[in-house]
């Protein structure tokens, strides 16, 4: 029993670490290798936030669904992360319906 547990621990330590990939609505599989991700516990709406500082791209997890926002400036991201109400800040400053979203990736593609 101890030998089996030691073998399992050795296997897990030696196993290659791969980056995480998630399915983003409208984009398919997205590799999170370049993103800094944070699990959110202080919001009833926002569950997870991932931000790529170099590309100014944010992925937000809401109720098990991920959406992507492009050309989101660092100060807007910082404001979102420190807002008293992340959900309210998100709804007022980041999200939008259809093509009216200020940072909707269908409109704002990487340059």
CORGISUL-V813243 format. One record per run of one state. SS is the DSSP state (A for helix, B for strand, O for the rest). FROM is the first residue (numbers start at 1). LEN is the number of residues. If there is no record, write none. Layout:
ss=SS from=FROM len=LEN
ss=SS from=FROM len=LEN
This chain:
ss=O from=1 len=1
ss=A from=2 len=13
ss=O from=15 len=6
ss=B from=21 len=4
ss=O from=25 len=3
ss=B from=28 len=4
ss=O from=32 len=4
ss=B from=36 len=4
ss=O from=40 len=6
ss=B from=46 len=7
ss=O from=53 len=4
ss=B from=57 len=6
ss=O from=63 len=2
ss=B from=65 len=5
ss=O from=70 len=4
ss=A from=74 len=9
ss=O from=83 len=3
ss=A from=86 len=8
ss=O from=94 len=4
ss=A from=98 len=3
ss=O from=101 len=3
ss=B from=104 len=1
ss=O from=105 len=7
